[in-house]
Amino acid sequence: MYSKKELADKQQKFWTAFGQYMRPVPSAFGGQPNWVNYKTGFRNLYFRLDAGRHAARVAIEITHKEPEERMRWMKQLKTMRSMIEATIGDDWVWEDQVQDEYGRMMSCIYKDLPDADLMRQDDWPEIIAFLKEHIILLDACWAEIKEILEAVMN
C-alpha cells in the first residue's frame, strides 16, 4: 500500500516524464499542444489521459450538466462514428452515460490499457507508448472533425 504522498509524487514524476517525451511531437493543427491538458475548443468536451494503479486510459469526455445536451453531443459524434473510427480505430468503448469518480454523469468514448500500474516504473514505457499513440490519433481525428462540429453544434 502506498501513501497519498507517494502516489502523488509518482504521478507528478510520470506526467512530467510524459510531457517531456511528448514535447517535440507537433499537433495535426501545427504547433506544440499541451498533450496532457488538450484543448478541444469546446466547453464541456475534453480529451483525458489517465494512468493509475490498474489501467491507463485515453478518453473523449462530454461533461455537460444537462443530460439532453450531453446526448445531443454524443448523438452527433455517433453520426460521425465511422469517420472517427477510421482514424482512431474501432476498438474504443462508447458509453452514453457513465458516472465519474465524483458521482457526476458524463458521456465517454475511451480506450483502456488494462493491468498497467503507474506505481511500477517498469510499466511506464508501455503506458507512455499507449497514451502517446492514442492521443496523437485523437488529435488527427480532431483535425478532421472539429470544423464539422463547429458548424453543426454551435
C-alpha positions as CSV (number, residue, x, y, z in Angstrom):
1,M,0.0,0.0,0.0
2,Y,1.3,3.4,-0.9
3,S,0.7,6.7,1.0
4,K,-1.2,9.5,-0.7
5,K,2.1,11.4,-0.9
6,E,4.0,8.5,-2.5
7,L,1.2,8.2,-5.1
8,A,1.1,11.9,-5.7
9,D,4.9,12.1,-6.1
10,K,4.9,9.2,-8.6
11,Q,2.0,10.7,-10.6
12,Q,3.9,14.0,-10.8
13,K,7.1,12.3,-12.0
14,F,5.1,10.2,-14.5
15,W,3.2,13.2,-16.0
16,T,6.4,15.3,-16.1
17,A,8.2,12.5,-18.0
18,F,5.3,12.1,-20.3
19,G,5.1,15.8,-21.0
20,Q,8.9,15.9,-21.8
21,Y,8.5,12.9,-24.0
22,M,5.7,14.5,-26.0
23,R,7.2,18.0,-26.2
24,P,8.7,17.5,-29.6
25,V,5.6,16.0,-31.1
26,P,3.6,18.5,-33.2
27,S,-0.2,18.6,-33.4
28,A,-2.0,17.8,-36.6
29,F,-3.0,21.5,-36.4
30,G,0.6,22.6,-36.2
31,G,2.3,23.9,-33.1
32,Q,3.0,22.3,-29.8
33,P,-0.1,21.5,-27.8
34,N,-0.2,20.7,-24.1
35,W,-0.9,17.0,-24.7
36,V,-1.8,16.3,-21.1
37,N,-4.3,19.2,-21.0
38,Y,-5.5,19.1,-24.6
39,K,-7.8,22.0,-25.6
40,T,-10.6,20.9,-27.8
41,G,-12.0,24.4,-28.2
42,F,-15.4,23.2,-26.9
43,R,-16.7,23.8,-23.4
44,N,-17.5,20.5,-21.6
45,L,-15.8,18.3,-24.2
46,Y,-12.4,17.1,-23.2
47,F,-9.7,14.7,-24.2
48,R,-8.5,13.0,-21.0
49,L,-5.4,11.0,-20.3
50,D,-5.3,8.9,-17.1
51,A,-2.8,6.5,-15.6
52,G,-3.5,4.8,-12.3
53,R,-2.9,1.7,-10.3
54,H,-4.9,-0.7,-12.5
55,A,-5.0,0.8,-16.0
56,A,-4.2,3.7,-18.3
57,R,-7.0,5.4,-20.3
58,V,-7.4,7.8,-23.2
59,A,-10.9,9.3,-23.4
60,I,-13.2,11.8,-25.0
61,E,-15.4,13.0,-22.2
62,I,-18.6,15.0,-22.7
63,T,-19.4,16.6,-19.3
64,H,-22.4,18.9,-19.9
65,K,-24.6,19.0,-16.8
66,E,-27.7,18.9,-18.8
67,P,-28.4,15.3,-20.0
68,E,-30.1,16.5,-23.1
69,E,-27.0,18.5,-24.2
70,R,-24.7,15.6,-23.4
71,M,-26.9,13.3,-25.5
72,R,-27.0,15.9,-28.3
73,W,-23.2,15.9,-28.5
74,M,-23.0,12.1,-28.2
75,K,-25.6,11.6,-30.9
76,Q,-23.6,13.9,-33.2
77,L,-20.4,12.0,-32.6
78,K,-22.2,8.8,-33.2
79,T,-23.3,10.1,-36.6
80,M,-19.6,10.6,-37.3
81,R,-18.6,7.3,-35.8
82,S,-17.3,5.6,-39.0
83,M,-15.2,8.7,-39.7
84,I,-13.9,8.8,-36.2
85,E,-13.1,5.1,-36.1
86,A,-11.3,5.3,-39.5
87,T,-8.8,7.4,-37.6
88,I,-8.7,6.2,-34.0
89,G,-9.7,2.6,-34.6
90,D,-12.9,0.7,-33.9
91,D,-12.0,-0.9,-30.5
92,W,-12.9,2.1,-28.4
93,V,-15.8,1.9,-25.9
94,W,-18.7,4.3,-26.5
95,E,-20.8,4.9,-23.3
96,D,-23.8,7.3,-23.4
97,Q,-23.9,7.6,-19.6
98,V,-21.2,6.9,-17.1
99,Q,-20.5,8.2,-13.7
100,D,-17.1,9.7,-12.8
101,E,-15.3,9.2,-9.5
102,Y,-17.2,12.3,-8.1
103,G,-20.6,11.0,-9.0
104,R,-21.1,13.3,-12.0
105,M,-22.7,11.9,-15.1
106,M,-21.0,12.2,-18.5
107,S,-20.7,10.5,-21.8
108,C,-17.5,8.9,-22.7
109,I,-15.6,7.3,-25.6
110,Y,-12.5,5.6,-24.3
111,K,-9.8,3.0,-24.7
112,D,-8.0,1.4,-21.8
113,L,-4.7,-0.3,-21.3
114,P,-5.5,-2.8,-18.6
115,D,-3.1,-4.1,-16.0
116,A,-0.9,-1.1,-16.2
117,D,0.3,0.3,-12.9
118,L,1.7,3.8,-12.6
119,M,3.5,2.8,-9.4
120,R,5.5,0.2,-11.3
121,Q,8.1,2.3,-13.1
122,D,8.8,-0.7,-15.4
123,D,5.3,-0.2,-16.8
124,W,6.0,3.4,-17.7
125,P,7.3,2.8,-21.3
126,E,4.2,0.8,-22.1
127,I,1.9,3.4,-20.6
128,I,3.7,6.2,-22.3
129,A,3.6,4.4,-25.7
130,F,-0.1,3.7,-25.3
131,L,-1.0,7.3,-24.3
132,K,1.2,8.8,-27.0
133,E,-0.2,6.6,-29.8
134,H,-3.8,7.3,-28.8
135,I,-3.7,11.0,-28.1
136,I,-1.9,11.5,-31.4
137,L,-4.7,9.5,-33.1
138,L,-7.3,11.7,-31.3
139,D,-5.5,14.8,-32.4
140,A,-5.5,13.6,-36.1
141,C,-9.2,12.8,-35.8
142,W,-9.9,16.2,-34.2
143,A,-8.2,17.9,-37.1
144,E,-10.8,16.2,-39.4
145,I,-14.0,16.6,-37.4
146,K,-13.6,19.9,-35.4
147,E,-14.8,22.2,-38.2
148,I,-17.8,19.9,-38.8
149,L,-18.7,20.0,-35.1
150,E,-18.3,23.8,-35.0
151,A,-20.8,24.1,-37.9
152,V,-23.3,21.6,-36.5
153,M,-23.1,22.2,-32.8
154,N,-22.9,26.0,-32.5
